Amino acid sequence: MRVLTKSAFAAIGLLALGATTASAEIVCNEEGDCWHVRERHVYRPEFGVRVYPDDWRWREADAHRYRWREHEGRGYWRRGVWIGF
């Protein structure tokens, strides 16, 4: 029973560690393209993007300004083109 308890604590610790290191955010550019990122990135000011928490949503009144975009890898949207870095 003691080994099971240690294993249970180890599993809980790993889950807690994973939960604190995982990051999800929403990034939007000035053109209204928005996408999810799984890791925190440092975007240069000239990229013209804003980073929001994962639970951020645009207001109904602003729905015409924004659109969701899919992507592969790290980077950002600019003028409708995915620019990887």
JODA-V145663 format. One record per residue. N is the residue number from 1. PHI is phi in radians with two decimals (none if undefined). PSI is psi in degrees with one decimal (none if undefined). OMEGA is omega in whole degrees, -180 to 180 (NA if undefined). Layout:
n->(N;N)
phi->(PHI;PHI)
psi->(PSI;PSI)
omega->(OMEGA;OMEGA)
//
This chain:
n->(1;2;3;4;5;6;7;8;9;10;11;12;13;14;15;16;17;18;19;20;21;22;23;24;25;26;27;28;29;30;31;32;33;34;35;36;37;38;39;40;41;42;43;44;45;46;47;48;49;50;51;52;53;54;55;56;57;58;59;60;61;62;63;64;65;66;67;68;69;70;71;72;73;74;75;76;77;78;79;80;81;82;83;84;85)
phi->(none;-1.12;-1.13;-1.06;-1.14;-1.12;-1.12;-1.10;-1.13;-1.11;-1.12;-1.11;-1.09;-1.17;-1.11;-1.14;-1.09;-1.09;-1.21;-1.46;-1.58;-1.27;-2.38;-2.30;-2.46;-1.99;-2.10;-2.25;-1.68;-1.16;-1.53;1.65;-1.35;-2.19;-2.65;-1.58;-2.15;-1.62;-2.18;-1.35;-2.04;-1.77;-1.72;-1.20;-0.99;-1.22;-1.24;1.15;-2.04;-2.13;-1.89;-2.15;-1.13;-1.07;-1.60;-1.22;-2.41;-1.34;-1.25;-0.94;-1.13;-1.74;-1.02;-1.24;-1.48;-1.98;-2.66;-1.45;-2.20;-1.64;-2.78;-2.10;1.37;-1.67;2.78;-2.76;-1.53;-2.57;0.92;1.39;-2.08;-1.39;-1.93;-1.43;-2.48)
psi->(-35.5;-40.0;-41.3;-39.5;-43.5;-40.7;-40.8;-43.1;-38.4;-42.8;-42.4;-41.1;-41.1;-40.0;-42.4;-41.3;-44.9;-37.8;-32.1;-25.7;-21.3;138.5;135.7;135.0;166.8;133.2;135.0;142.0;176.9;-19.1;-4.0;4.2;128.7;147.0;158.3;144.8;144.1;-19.9;152.2;127.3;156.0;114.2;134.5;148.2;-33.8;-11.9;-22.5;40.4;158.5;141.0;131.5;159.0;159.2;-23.0;6.1;140.0;145.3;153.8;152.9;-40.6;-22.9;6.5;-30.7;-17.9;-28.3;155.7;146.5;138.3;142.8;161.2;164.1;132.8;-166.9;143.6;-152.5;158.0;137.3;120.0;39.6;6.5;133.6;122.6;110.1;152.4;none)
omega->(-180;178;178;180;178;178;179;178;179;179;179;178;178;177;180;179;179;-178;-178;-178;178;-179;173;-180;175;179;177;176;-178;-179;178;175;180;-180;177;172;-179;-180;178;178;173;180;178;179;-179;176;177;180;174;-180;-179;174;-175;-179;180;175;177;180;178;-179;-179;-175;180;-178;-170;174;178;177;175;-180;173;176;-179;179;180;177;176;-179;177;-179;176;180;-178;172;NA)
//
